[in-house]
Amino acid sequence: MRPISTEGFEKPSFNSAGAAPILQWVKIVDLVIDPAYQRPIIGKGRHNVDRIARAFSWSCFAPVVVAPVEGGKFAIIDGQHRTTAAALVGFESVPCQVVVAAREAQAAAFKAINGITTPISRMALHAAALVANEPWAAQVAEACACAEVEILKYPVPAGMQLPGKTMAVGAIARCLKHYGRETLITALQCVTQTANNIPGSLSARTIKALCEVLDGNRQWRDSGSALFEAFDVIDLSDIEERSGVDAATKKVGRVAAMVERIGAELTRLLPPKTAAEKSQSGDQTPAKQRVAFDFPRLAASSRIATSQSRRP
């Protein structure tokens, strides 16, 4: 926990805060909407009301901001969706922050509240979901821990990120759901256990491309330390940079361009074994034991240092 701190901020030279608001429960039948500045509930708004209603909880319900108007009613400045959801669930009253404001000031407050709100990043949402013990967040965290990956809690420029850290929580969550735990962890280890473990290397594009490549060829995915050794040679940062030109030339997406280049490199570095070669080498290990993240870490730090020294 940390206290509120104003250190580093400059105190305004002048402020006109207006009358202090009051908090009270107001009956929903006494709340009205001014269509001059309030949007009708359509499209995504209806989905938002449904979402709030299905998971309704007072602990997640911020007070509705309202202003008194004629006829003993209160105009909603902020909170139309959550008030509608509360009514849908069956509640008759909602907690409100009552401010004294003329109609013009109400519209200005609506603009300020809805237009200057600090957006919440996916990283912050994941951190909160993890504290709340939401299964998807725990699964993402577990997969990242296996691959020695840490999800940042706030945006950091790619060049300033430490190795093994990433902002791509959205891409990781989608890849976990689409490709599964083994493919995701192996894909992440193709960065963290190789010479590619440099600042900014765990981008969303790279993670998506690696998962697609490894899911498309399980023999590569399950080749263990040989896969890491191949990625000591493959420069993923260079591939991501070149993917921009490839995408424009071939009229494909950046991830698809990376998939093509990574696949070509692995085809060159990890040629398929024949059945006879597998038999002679005694490669009879069950598939689940050949998944990369189950292999012993083979002096990863020394291999990374050696491989990095080969790069300009």
C-alpha positions in Angstrom: 0.0 0.0 0.0 1.1 3.6 -0.6 -0.3 6.9 0.5 -1.5 9.7 -1.8 1.4 11.9 -2.7 1.5 15.3 -4.4 5.3 15.2 -4.8 6.4 16.4 -8.2 3.1 18.2 -9.0 2.7 21.9 -9.2 -0.1 23.4 -7.1 -2.6 25.5 -9.2 -2.4 29.2 -8.6 -6.2 29.6 -8.7 -9.1 27.2 -8.3 -12.9 27.6 -8.3 -14.2 24.2 -7.2 -17.8 25.4 -6.7 -20.1 24.0 -4.0 -19.2 20.8 -2.3 -21.3 17.8 -3.5 -23.4 15.7 -1.2 -23.9 11.9 -1.3 -27.3 10.4 -1.1 -29.4 7.5 -2.3 -31.9 8.6 -5.0 -34.8 6.7 -6.4 -34.2 5.7 -10.0 -37.7 7.0 -10.9 -36.5 10.5 -10.0 -33.5 10.3 -12.3 -33.8 11.8 -15.8 -31.6 12.0 -18.9 -31.0 15.3 -20.9 -30.8 14.2 -24.5 -29.0 17.4 -25.4 -25.7 16.0 -24.3 -26.5 12.4 -23.1 -26.2 9.6 -25.7 -29.0 7.1 -26.2 -28.2 3.6 -25.1 -27.7 1.7 -28.4 -25.1 -0.7 -29.9 -22.2 -1.2 -27.6 -24.0 0.8 -24.9 -26.7 -2.0 -24.7 -24.0 -4.6 -24.4 -22.4 -2.6 -21.6 -25.7 -2.4 -19.7 -26.1 -6.2 -20.1 -22.6 -6.8 -18.9 -23.0 -4.6 -15.8 -26.3 -6.2 -14.9 -25.0 -9.8 -15.3 -22.1 -9.2 -12.9 -23.8 -6.5 -10.8 -22.0 -5.8 -7.5 -22.2 -2.7 -5.3 -18.5 -2.9 -4.7 -18.0 -2.1 -8.4 -20.7 0.6 -8.6 -19.4 4.1 -8.6 -21.8 6.8 -7.4 -23.9 8.3 -10.2 -23.1 12.0 -10.7 -26.4 14.0 -10.8 -27.6 17.6 -10.6 -31.0 18.8 -9.3 -33.5 20.0 -11.9 -37.1 21.2 -12.0 -39.8 19.1 -10.6 -37.8 17.5 -7.9 -35.9 15.4 -10.4 -32.1 14.8 -10.9 -30.4 14.9 -14.2 -27.8 12.2 -14.7 -24.4 13.7 -15.6 -22.5 10.4 -15.4 -23.8 6.9 -14.8 -26.6 6.3 -17.3 -25.4 2.8 -18.1 -24.9 1.6 -14.6 -28.1 3.1 -13.4 -30.0 1.4 -16.2 -28.3 -1.9 -15.2 -29.3 -1.4 -11.5 -32.9 -0.9 -12.6 -32.6 -4.0 -14.8 -31.5 -6.1 -11.8 -34.4 -4.8 -9.8 -33.0 -2.1 -7.5 -35.1 1.0 -6.8 -32.4 3.4 -5.7 -28.7 4.1 -6.5 -26.0 6.1 -4.6 -25.5 9.5 -6.1 -23.1 12.4 -5.9 -25.3 15.4 -6.1 -23.7 18.6 -7.5 -25.3 21.9 -7.9 -24.8 22.9 -11.6 -26.7 24.8 -14.3 -27.5 22.9 -17.5 -24.4 24.3 -19.3 -22.2 23.2 -16.4 -23.9 19.8 -16.4 -22.9 19.3 -20.1 -19.3 20.6 -19.3 -19.1 18.1 -16.4 -20.3 15.3 -18.7 -17.5 16.1 -21.2 -14.9 16.4 -18.5 -15.8 13.1 -16.8 -16.1 11.1 -20.0 -13.4 12.8 -22.1 -10.5 13.2 -19.6 -10.8 9.9 -17.8 -7.4 8.2 -17.6 -7.7 5.0 -19.7 -6.9 1.8 -17.9 -4.2 -0.3 -19.7 -4.5 -4.0 -20.3 -1.5 -4.5 -18.0 -3.3 -2.7 -15.1 -6.5 -4.7 -15.8 -4.5 -7.9 -15.7 -2.8 -6.9 -12.4 -6.2 -6.1 -10.9 -7.8 -9.4 -12.2 -4.9 -11.3 -10.7 -5.5 -9.8 -7.3 -9.2 -10.6 -7.7 -8.2 -14.3 -8.4 -9.9 -14.3 -11.9 -9.0 -17.7 -13.5 -7.8 -16.2 -16.9 -5.4 -13.8 -15.1 -4.0 -16.6 -13.0 -3.5 -18.9 -16.0 -1.7 -16.1 -17.9 0.6 -15.4 -14.9 1.4 -19.1 -14.5 2.4 -19.5 -18.1 4.6 -16.4 -17.9 6.2 -17.7 -14.8 7.1 -21.0 -16.5 8.8 -19.0 -19.3 10.5 -16.5 -17.0 8.4 -13.7 -18.4 7.1 -10.7 -16.3 4.1 -8.7 -17.4 4.7 -5.0 -16.8 2.1 -3.1 -14.7 2.4 0.2 -16.7 3.7 1.2 -20.1 7.5 1.3 -20.6 9.2 2.2 -23.9 10.5 -0.9 -25.6 14.1 0.2 -25.5 13.9 0.7 -21.7 12.2 -2.6 -20.9 14.5 -5.2 -19.1 14.9 -8.6 -20.8 12.1 -10.9 -20.0 9.5 -8.1 -19.4 6.6 -7.4 -21.7 3.5 -5.2 -22.1 1.8 -7.7 -24.5 -0.6 -9.2 -22.0 -3.5 -9.1 -24.5 -1.5 -11.1 -27.0 -0.4 -13.6 -24.4 -4.0 -14.1 -23.2 -5.3 -14.6 -26.7 -2.4 -17.0 -27.6 -3.0 -19.0 -24.4 -6.7 -19.4 -25.3 -6.1 -20.2 -29.0 -2.9 -22.2 -29.0 -2.8 -23.7 -25.5 -0.3 -23.6 -22.6 2.5 -25.7 -24.0 2.7 -23.8 -27.3 2.6 -20.4 -25.5 5.3 -21.3 -22.9 7.5 -22.7 -25.6 7.1 -19.6 -27.8 8.0 -17.3 -24.9 11.0 -19.4 -24.1 12.2 -19.1 -27.6 12.9 -15.5 -26.5 13.8 -15.8 -22.8 16.0 -18.9 -23.1 18.0 -17.7 -26.2 20.1 -14.8 -27.5 16.8 -13.0 -28.4 16.2 -12.1 -24.7 16.9 -8.4 -25.1 14.9 -5.3 -24.2 11.7 -5.0 -26.1 11.9 -8.4 -27.7 8.7 -9.8 -26.2 6.4 -7.7 -28.5 2.9 -8.8 -29.3 3.8 -9.5 -33.0 6.7 -11.7 -32.0 4.7 -13.7 -29.5 1.8 -14.2 -32.0 4.2 -15.2 -34.8 6.1 -17.7 -32.6 2.9 -19.3 -31.4 1.5 -19.7 -34.9 4.7 -21.2 -36.2 5.1 -23.7 -33.3 1.5 -24.6 -33.3 1.7 -25.3 -37.0 4.7 -27.7 -36.6 4.6 -29.6 -33.3 7.8 -31.4 -34.1 9.6 -28.0 -33.9 7.7 -27.1 -30.7 8.7 -30.4 -29.1 12.3 -30.5 -30.1 13.5 -29.1 -26.7 17.0 -27.7 -26.5 17.5 -28.0 -30.2 14.8 -25.4 -30.7 16.5 -23.0 -28.3 19.8 -23.5 -30.1 18.1 -22.7 -33.4 16.8 -19.4 -31.9 20.3 -18.5 -30.7 21.0 -18.1 -34.4 17.6 -16.6 -35.5 17.5 -12.9 -34.9 13.8 -12.2 -34.0 14.3 -8.4 -33.7 15.7 -8.3 -37.3 12.8 -10.4 -38.5 10.3 -8.1 -36.9 12.0 -5.1 -38.5 12.1 -6.7 -41.9 8.4 -7.8 -41.6 7.3 -4.3 -42.4 8.8 -4.4 -45.9 7.6 -7.9 -46.4 4.1 -7.0 -45.4 4.0 -4.1 -47.8 5.5 -6.0 -50.7 3.4 -9.2 -50.3 0.3 -7.4 -49.0 0.0 -9.5 -45.9 -0.1 -8.7 -42.2 3.1 -8.1 -40.2 2.5 -11.2 -38.1 2.0 -13.3 -41.3 5.3 -11.9 -42.7 7.1 -12.9 -39.5 5.6 -16.3 -39.6 6.9 -16.9 -43.0 10.5 -15.8 -42.2 10.6 -17.7 -38.9 9.3 -20.8 -40.6 11.9 -20.6 -43.3 14.7 -20.2 -40.7 13.5 -23.2 -38.7 13.2 -25.3 -41.8 16.8 -24.6 -42.5 18.1 -25.1 -39.0 15.8 -28.0 -37.8 15.4 -30.4 -40.8 12.9 -33.2 -40.0 14.4 -36.5 -38.9 13.5 -39.6 -40.8 11.9 -42.5 -38.9 15.1 -44.5 -39.2 17.2 -41.6 -37.7 14.7 -41.3 -34.8 14.9 -45.1 -34.2 18.7 -45.1 -34.3 18.9 -42.1 -32.0 16.6 -43.8 -29.5 14.3 -40.8 -29.5 11.3 -42.5 -27.8 10.6 -39.8 -25.2 6.8 -39.2 -24.9 5.6 -36.0 -26.6 4.7 -34.3 -23.3 8.2 -34.8 -22.1 9.7 -33.3 -25.2 7.9 -30.0 -24.8 10.5 -27.2 -24.6 9.5 -25.8 -21.2 10.0 -29.3 -19.6 13.6 -29.5 -20.8 16.4 -28.7 -18.4 17.7 -25.2 -18.8 21.0 -25.8 -20.6 23.4 -23.2 -19.2 21.1 -20.6 -20.7 23.1 -17.6 -19.5 26.4 -18.8 -21.1 24.6 -19.8 -24.4 23.0 -16.4 -24.5 26.2 -14.5 -23.9 28.0 -16.6 -26.6 25.3 -16.0 -29.2 25.0 -12.3 -28.4 28.7 -11.9 -29.0 28.2 -13.2 -32.6 25.7 -10.4 -33.3 26.8 -6.9 -34.4 
